[in-house]
Amino acid sequence: MRSHAGPITWASVVWLVLGLFQLANCASVDNKLSHGRERIWLWEMYNIFVDIEGADKQDLILPQDKNAKFVYRRHYSLDKNTVDGRLSYAEFMADLEAKLTPLDMDYSLQAPNSEGIVPGKDGQASGKPSVAEAVETLKLKGWAQTMKVDQVTSGKTKDYGELVGRVDKKFQDYYDKLGSDPKWKRKLIETNQRTNKLTGEIVALRQQEADDWVIKQLTQDADHNNPKVPDEDKKLGIGLSRDDLVIERVRSSIPGATTYERVDLVRTFLEHPNQAEFLEKLSTAGIKGGIQGLINWADMLGNERYANWGAGFTDANKSHHQAKSLWLAMHDSSTKRLGGLSPSCSR
């Protein structure tokens, strides 16, 4: 990372320092931290739906089918003492991986804040695992990867956004219908508080991942007009070097995450030794509007509605933007439900 020197034309860009900037974070935040939390969010929703409907009636997340042809589509507890086949936390996490079998089961897995096993530097110890510790345990087992949606829905849909949206809608329906019922009020409020915290952390992690993609795109080849590169192979980058960027390392606020890199696009431009050359690179890469155009492009990376602000976006850009937007919507939804209520309101 270079320290920029050279003339700074403050007057011509004073409007930029009034808040028009983009901060982009880099690679050290592992998206497995997000995937793990997304699985715990599903567990929270499964748990409340089964409480209300019963394990045999709940049909949205790992719906029961004792007669399914394939064992991994039955979603029925292995515990012979269970009355309704309800999955425990450990069974739920195994089932998401299509590994709900006696050989694959690990009953030491415990939900956050329940009595169980906590991973540590010197092995494992008993305790109440935090969300971060529960996610770490899933990571160590290799169970914090991209989710197999058709496993969750027993083949009803493979669309992740559709699944998450339907789950949130069902929870909202119960919140509206049963939110004043003394039997369910406290449990609904507490579930919403936990999932609000989860979605807030997911959004932050997804944003850090998205910002990492900004750095990648800034330093990818500016190949949108290169006839020698097939469209499906184009990187659609800006063609900058890391030496062109002002980057700092920042500690993540998310439990379990470490540090990440952040590039300040305004300082990158203001402190660049040859601003005319920098702007020419942006123009060559298809960025319209100079540094403000670059900021707009970075803010909306992957949002197809704004693809014409630059040379377009890759499929990977679009996929990451969709995931970030999905969880932002889920966080907004749970935040609106909070309404200033606390668990004590239901006592």
C-alpha positions in Angstrom: 0.0 0.0 0.0 1.5 3.3 -1.0 1.4 6.6 0.7 0.3 9.2 -1.9 2.1 12.5 -2.4 1.7 15.2 -4.9 -0.6 18.2 -5.5 -4.2 18.1 -4.2 -6.8 20.2 -6.0 -9.1 20.6 -3.0 -11.3 23.4 -4.5 -12.3 21.3 -7.5 -13.5 18.3 -5.3 -14.6 20.0 -2.1 -18.1 18.5 -2.6 -16.6 15.0 -2.2 -15.6 15.5 1.4 -19.2 16.3 2.4 -20.0 12.7 2.8 -19.9 11.4 -0.8 -17.5 8.5 -0.3 -17.3 4.7 -0.5 -15.5 2.5 2.0 -14.6 -0.9 0.7 -13.5 -3.8 3.0 -11.2 -6.6 2.0 -10.7 -10.3 2.2 -10.1 -11.4 5.8 -13.8 -11.6 6.8 -14.8 -15.1 5.9 -18.3 -15.5 4.4 -18.6 -18.7 6.4 -19.4 -16.5 9.4 -22.4 -15.3 7.5 -23.4 -18.8 6.3 -23.3 -20.1 9.9 -25.5 -17.3 11.2 -28.0 -17.9 8.3 -28.3 -21.5 9.4 -28.9 -20.5 13.0 -31.5 -18.0 11.8 -33.3 -20.9 10.1 -33.1 -22.9 13.3 -34.7 -20.1 15.3 -37.6 -20.0 12.8 -38.0 -23.8 12.6 -38.1 -23.9 16.4 -40.9 -21.3 16.7 -42.9 -22.7 13.8 -42.8 -26.2 15.4 -43.8 -24.8 18.8 -46.9 -23.2 17.2 -47.8 -25.7 14.5 -46.3 -29.0 15.6 -43.5 -30.9 13.9 -45.8 -32.8 11.7 -47.7 -29.7 10.4 -44.7 -27.4 9.9 -44.1 -27.6 6.2 -41.7 -24.8 5.3 -38.3 -25.8 6.8 -37.2 -29.5 6.6 -40.9 -30.7 6.4 -41.5 -34.1 7.8 -42.2 -37.1 5.5 -41.6 -40.4 7.3 -42.4 -42.3 4.0 -40.1 -40.3 1.7 -38.2 -42.6 -0.7 -34.8 -41.0 0.3 -33.8 -41.0 4.0 -32.4 -37.5 3.7 -35.8 -36.2 2.7 -37.6 -37.6 5.8 -36.5 -34.9 8.3 -37.5 -37.0 11.3 -35.7 -37.1 14.6 -33.4 -40.1 15.2 -34.4 -40.1 18.9 -36.8 -43.0 19.3 -38.2 -41.4 22.4 -39.5 -38.3 20.6 -43.3 -38.2 20.3 -43.5 -35.9 17.2 -40.2 -36.4 15.5 -39.1 -32.9 16.2 -35.4 -32.2 15.3 -33.0 -31.2 18.0 -30.5 -28.4 17.1 -27.8 -31.0 16.4 -30.1 -33.0 14.2 -31.3 -29.8 12.4 -27.8 -28.8 11.5 -27.0 -32.3 10.3 -30.2 -32.4 8.3 -29.3 -29.2 6.5 -26.2 -31.1 5.2 -28.3 -34.2 4.4 -26.4 -36.0 7.1 -29.1 -36.9 9.5 -27.8 -40.5 10.0 -26.5 -42.3 13.1 -23.0 -42.3 11.6 -22.9 -38.6 10.9 -24.7 -37.2 14.0 -22.8 -35.1 16.5 -25.0 -34.6 19.5 -22.4 -32.3 21.2 -23.7 -29.5 19.0 -25.8 -27.1 21.0 -27.8 -24.0 20.0 -26.4 -20.6 21.1 -27.0 -19.9 24.8 -27.9 -23.4 25.6 -25.8 -25.8 27.7 -23.3 -27.5 25.4 -19.8 -27.6 24.0 -17.8 -24.4 23.5 -14.8 -24.5 21.2 -11.6 -23.0 22.6 -7.9 -22.6 22.0 -7.1 -25.6 24.1 -9.8 -27.9 22.9 -13.4 -27.9 24.0 -15.2 -27.2 27.3 -18.7 -27.2 28.6 -20.6 -23.9 28.7 -23.2 -21.8 27.0 -22.0 -21.2 23.5 -22.5 -17.7 22.1 -23.6 -17.2 18.5 -20.0 -16.7 17.4 -18.9 -20.0 19.2 -21.8 -21.9 17.7 -20.8 -20.6 14.2 -17.2 -21.6 14.9 -18.3 -25.1 15.7 -20.2 -25.3 12.5 -17.2 -24.1 10.6 -15.0 -26.7 12.1 -17.4 -29.4 11.0 -17.5 -27.9 7.5 -21.2 -27.1 7.9 -21.0 -23.3 7.2 -21.0 -23.5 3.4 -23.5 -22.3 0.9 -26.9 -23.8 1.8 -28.5 -26.6 -0.2 -31.9 -25.0 -0.6 -33.6 -28.0 -2.1 -32.6 -30.0 0.9 -34.2 -27.4 3.2 -37.5 -27.5 1.2 -37.5 -31.1 0.1 -37.3 -30.0 -3.5 -40.1 -27.5 -3.4 -37.8 -24.7 -4.4 -34.1 -24.2 -5.0 -34.4 -20.4 -4.8 -32.7 -19.1 -1.6 -34.4 -15.7 -1.7 -37.8 -17.3 -2.1 -37.2 -19.6 0.9 -35.9 -16.9 3.2 -38.8 -14.5 2.2 -41.4 -17.1 2.8 -40.0 -17.9 6.2 -40.0 -14.3 7.2 -43.6 -13.8 6.0 -44.8 -16.8 8.0 -43.1 -15.4 11.1 -44.7 -12.0 10.4 -48.1 -13.6 10.1 -47.7 -15.3 13.5 -46.4 -12.1 15.0 -49.5 -10.3 13.8 -52.0 -13.0 14.8 -50.4 -14.2 18.1 -48.4 -11.2 19.2 -51.0 -10.3 21.8 -51.7 -13.8 23.0 -50.1 -14.4 26.4 -49.2 -17.9 25.4 -47.0 -16.8 22.5 -46.2 -13.1 23.0 -43.0 -13.6 25.0 -41.6 -16.3 22.8 -42.3 -14.4 19.6 -40.7 -11.3 21.0 -37.6 -13.1 22.2 -37.3 -15.0 18.9 -37.5 -11.7 17.0 -34.9 -10.1 19.2 -32.4 -13.0 18.6 -33.1 -13.1 14.8 -32.8 -9.3 14.6 -29.3 -9.5 16.1 -28.4 -12.4 13.8 -29.6 -10.6 10.7 -27.8 -7.4 11.7 -24.5 -9.4 11.9 -25.3 -11.1 8.6 -25.9 -7.8 6.9 -22.6 -6.4 8.2 -20.7 -9.5 7.1 -22.4 -9.5 3.7 -21.5 -5.8 3.3 -17.9 -6.5 4.1 -18.0 -9.3 1.5 -19.5 -6.9 -1.0 -16.9 -4.3 -0.3 -14.2 -7.0 -0.8 -15.7 -7.4 -4.3 -15.3 -3.7 -4.9 -11.5 -4.0 -4.2 -11.4 -7.0 -6.5 -13.3 -5.2 -9.3 -11.1 -2.1 -9.0 -8.0 -4.2 -9.6 -9.4 -6.5 -12.3 -8.7 -6.0 -16.0 -10.7 -3.3 -17.8 -11.7 -5.7 -20.5 -15.3 -4.6 -21.4 -14.2 -3.4 -24.8 -11.6 -6.1 -25.5 -12.9 -8.2 -28.5 -10.4 -11.0 -27.7 -12.2 -11.8 -24.4 -15.5 -13.6 -24.7 -18.3 -11.9 -22.9 -18.8 -14.7 -20.4 -15.1 -14.4 -19.4 -14.9 -10.7 -19.0 -13.9 -9.4 -15.6 -15.4 -5.9 -16.2 -12.9 -4.4 -13.8 -11.5 -0.9 -13.5 -7.9 -1.8 -14.3 -6.3 0.0 -11.3 -3.4 -1.3 -9.3 -3.4 -1.7 -5.5 -0.7 0.9 -5.5 -3.4 3.3 -6.9 -5.5 2.8 -3.8 -5.5 4.3 -0.3 -6.1 1.2 2.0 -6.1 0.8 5.7 -6.7 -2.2 8.0 -9.6 -2.1 10.4 -10.8 -4.5 13.1 -14.2 -6.0 12.4 -17.0 -5.4 14.9 -18.5 -8.8 14.3 -17.7 -11.5 16.9 -15.5 -14.2 15.4 -14.2 -12.0 12.6 -10.8 -10.4 12.7 -9.6 -7.5 10.6 -10.3 -6.4 7.1 -8.9 -3.9 4.5 -10.8 -0.8 3.6 -10.2 1.5 0.6 -11.2 5.1 0.7 -12.1 6.1 -2.8 -12.2 9.9 -2.1 -8.7 9.9 -0.5 -7.6 7.6 -3.3 -8.5 10.3 -5.8 -7.5 13.3 -3.8 -4.0 11.9 -3.0 -3.3 10.4 -6.3 -0.1 12.0 -7.9 -1.7 12.1 -11.3 -5.4 12.8 -11.1 -5.8 13.3 -14.8 -4.3 9.8 -15.5 -6.5 8.3 -12.8 -9.7 9.8 -14.4 -8.5 8.5 -17.8 -8.3 5.0 -16.4 -11.9 5.3 -15.1 -13.1 6.5 -18.5 -11.3 3.7 -20.2 -13.0 1.2 -17.9 -16.5 2.6 -18.8 -17.0 4.6 -15.6 -19.1 7.7 -16.4 -18.8 10.9 -14.3 -15.3 10.6 -13.0 -14.7 10.0 -9.2 -18.4 10.5 -8.4 -19.3 7.9 -11.1 -16.8 5.5 -9.5 -18.4 6.1 -6.1 -21.9 5.4 -7.6 -20.6 2.3 -9.3 -19.0 1.0 -6.1 -22.1 1.7 -4.0 -24.3 -0.2 -6.3 -21.9 -3.0 -7.4 -24.0 -5.9 -8.7 -27.3 -4.0 -8.7 -28.5 -4.4 -12.3 -30.5 -1.2 -12.3 -27.2 0.7 -12.1 -25.1 -1.4 -14.5 -24.9 1.5 -17.0 -23.0 3.6 -14.5 -20.0 1.5 -15.6 -19.2 -1.3 -18.0 -21.8 -3.6 -16.3 -21.5 -6.2 -13.6 -20.5 -9.9 -13.6 -22.8 -12.7 -12.6 -20.8 -13.0 -9.3 -21.3 -9.3 -8.6 -25.1 -9.7 -9.1 -25.3 -12.8 -6.9 -23.5 -11.1 -4.0 -25.6 -8.0 -4.3 -28.8 -10.1 -4.2 -27.7 -11.9 -1.1 -26.8 -8.6 0.7 -30.1 -7.0 -0.3 -32.1 -10.1 0.9 -30.6 -10.0 4.4 -30.9 -6.3 4.6 -34.6 -6.7 3.9 -34.8 -9.4 6.6 -33.1 -7.2 9.1 -35.4 -4.3 8.3 -38.4 -6.6 8.8 -37.3 -7.8 12.2 -36.3 -4.2 13.3 -39.8 -3.0 12.4 -41.3 -5.8 14.6 -39.2 -4.7 17.6 -41.5 -1.7 18.2 -39.8 -0.9 21.5 -41.1 -4.1 23.1 -39.0 -6.2 25.4 -39.5 -9.7 26.7 -40.8 -8.3 30.1 -43.8 -6.9 28.2 -45.2 -10.4 28.1 -44.8 -11.3 31.7 
